[in-house]
C-alpha cells in the first residue's frame, strides 16, 4: 500500500514538472566583422519579429551629405551573389552564382559599384570582402561591426532587410507578371535608419523604418509610403545600436 502511494505521488510530481516545464529559447547569435578595423565598433542588436523567416540584410554608414562610407555587415549570399541553392544543373541544388538586384537595392545603389552586367549587385568575381560578410542568423543576433577608420563625428547608419515569398493583398504574385526580379522579392526591402553624433553620444540608438526600396531593384529610390506593407514590417521586432 505504501509503495502504491509513493508511486502515485511520484507520478503526480513528474506530471506537474512536465506541465510546468519552460521551453528552451534558442541562443542569441553573436557575430564579429572587420576585427582589424581602426574605427569604433557598431553593436547592432536585432530581435526578430513574428514574421521573421531567414531574411537577407545589410548594415552600412553614410555621412550627413549622403556619401557612402562603408558596408559594415551584409548577408554573405547577397554580398557574393553566391547562393547555397543557386545551381540545379547537376540534377540537384548546389551553390552557384545568381544575380538578385531586388534583394537589397537601396544599399546596392547607394554603394554605387556597377557590375559589367549593368547591375548594382556584387559579383562572385568582385564580392564584398569576407571581413564584412556572414551567414544570416536564424533568430535574434548581435553584430560587432567595426569601421575601417574613424568616421565623421556625425553620420547615419542604415539597415536594409528583405525576405522572399512574403506576398500580401497588394504585393501579389501577378502584380508585375513580366518582372522576374520582382517575384524574387514580393514585398520590397525595408530600410531602417538612425543618426549618430559622436560629440554627443547616446547610450543606445533605435533604428526606425523610413521607407521601402524599389520592388525589383531597377533603381535606388526610397519610397516613404508604407501603406501597402504588412508582414514585412513584422520581420524586425526591434533594432537598436550602440557605439563602442
Residue pairs with C-beta under 8 A, 6 or more apart in sequence:
26 138
26 139
26 140
28 139
28 140
28 141
28 142
29 137
29 138
29 139
29 140
29 141
29 142
30 141
30 142
30 143
30 144
31 73
31 134
31 137
31 141
31 142
31 143
31 144
32 143
32 144
32 145
33 72
33 73
33 131
33 132
33 133
33 134
33 143
33 144
33 145
33 146
34 72
34 131
34 132
34 145
34 146
34 147
34 148
35 131
35 146
36 131
36 146
37 146
37 147
37 148
37 149
38 146
38 147
38 148
38 149
38 150
39 146
39 147
39 148
39 149
39 150
39 151
40 146
40 147
40 150
40 151
40 198
40 243
40 244
41 144
41 145
41 146
41 147
41 243
41 244
42 59
42 61
42 72
42 143
42 144
42 145
42 146
42 147
42 157
42 241
42 242
42 243
42 244
43 142
43 143
43 144
43 145
43 241
43 242
43 243
43 244
44 59
44 73
44 142
44 143
44 145
44 159
44 239
44 240
44 241
45 142
45 238
45 239
45 240
45 241
45 242
46 137
46 140
46 141
46 142
46 143
46 236
46 238
46 239
47 140
47 236
47 237
47 238
47 239
48 139
48 140
48 235
48 236
48 237
49 233
49 234
49 235
49 236
49 237
50 234
50 237
51 163
51 166
51 231
51 232
51 233
51 234
51 235
52 139
52 163
52 234
52 235
52 236
52 237
53 163
53 166
53 235
54 136
54 138
54 163
55 136
55 161
55 162
55 163
55 235
56 75
56 77
56 78
56 103
56 104
56 136
56 161
56 162
56 163
57 74
57 75
57 104
57 136
57 159
57 160
57 161
57 162
58 71
58 73
58 74
58 75
58 78
58 79
58 104
58 107
58 159
58 160
59 71
59 72
59 73
59 74
59 143
59 145
59 157
59 158
59 159
60 68
60 69
60 70
60 71
60 72
60 107
60 110
60 111
60 157
60 158
61 69
61 70
61 72
61 147
61 151
61 155
61 156
61 157
61 158
62 68
62 69
62 110
62 155
62 156
62 158
63 69
63 151
63 152
63 154
63 155
63 156
64 152
64 154
64 155
64 156
64 195
66 110
68 110
68 111
68 112
69 147
69 151
69 152
69 155
70 132
70 147
70 148
71 79
71 107
71 111
71 128
71 132
72 132
72 143
72 145
72 146
72 147
72 157
73 132
73 133
73 134
73 143
73 145
74 104
74 107
74 128
74 132
74 133
75 133
75 134
75 135
75 136
76 82
76 133
76 134
76 135
76 136
77 83
77 84
77 136
78 100
78 103
78 104
78 121
78 122
79 122
79 127
79 128
79 132
79 133
80 122
80 124
80 127
80 128
80 133
81 97
81 98
81 99
81 100
81 121
81 122
81 123
81 124
81 127
82 95
82 96
82 97
82 98
82 124
82 127
83 95
83 96
83 97
83 98
83 100
84 93
84 95
85 93
85 94
85 95
86 93
86 94
86 95
86 96
86 97
86 98
87 93
87 94
87 95
87 96
87 97
88 94
89 96
97 123
97 124
99 117
99 119
99 121
100 121
100 181
100 184
100 217
101 108
101 119
101 120
101 121
101 181
101 216
101 217
101 218
102 162
102 181
102 182
102 184
102 185
102 188
102 189
102 214
102 215
102 216
102 217
103 121
103 162
103 184
103 185
103 189
103 217
104 160
104 162
104 189
104 213
105 120
105 189
105 213
105 214
105 216
105 217
105 218
105 219
105 220
106 158
106 160
106 189
106 191
106 213
106 214
106 220
106 221
106 222
107 158
107 160
108 119
108 120
108 121
108 122
108 217
108 220
109 120
109 219
109 220
110 158
110 220
111 120
112 120
113 120
113 122
113 126
114 120
115 121
115 122
115 123
115 126
116 123
117 123
119 217
120 217
120 220
121 217
122 128
127 133
132 145
134 143
144 244
151 198
153 197
153 198
153 199
154 195
154 196
154 197
154 198
154 199
155 195
155 196
156 193
156 194
156 195
156 196
157 193
157 194
157 195
157 196
157 205
157 207
157 241
158 191
158 192
158 193
159 191
159 192
159 193
159 207
159 239
160 189
160 190
160 191
160 192
160 213
161 189
161 190
161 192
161 235
161 236
162 185
162 188
162 189
162 190
162 213
163 186
163 187
163 232
163 235
164 184
164 185
164 186
165 186
166 186
166 187
166 231
166 232
166 235
167 173
167 186
167 187
168 186
168 187
168 228
168 229
168 230
168 231
168 232
169 230
170 228
171 186
171 187
171 188
171 215
171 228
173 183
173 186
175 182
176 182
176 183
176 215
176 216
179 215
179 216
181 216
181 217
181 218
182 215
182 216
185 215
185 216
185 217
187 212
187 229
187 230
187 231
187 232
188 212
188 213
188 214
188 215
188 223
188 229
188 232
189 212
189 213
190 209
190 211
190 212
190 213
190 229
190 232
190 233
190 235
190 236
191 209
191 210
191 211
191 212
191 213
191 222
192 207
192 208
192 209
192 210
192 236
192 239
193 207
193 208
193 210
194 205
194 206
194 207
194 208
194 241
195 205
196 205
196 241
196 243
198 243
201 243
203 242
204 240
204 241
204 242
205 240
205 241
205 242
205 243
206 238
206 239
206 240
206 241
207 239
207 240
207 241
209 226
209 233
209 236
210 222
210 224
211 222
211 223
211 224
211 225
211 226
212 222
212 223
212 226
212 229
212 232
213 220
213 221
213 222
213 223
214 220
214 221
214 223
226 233
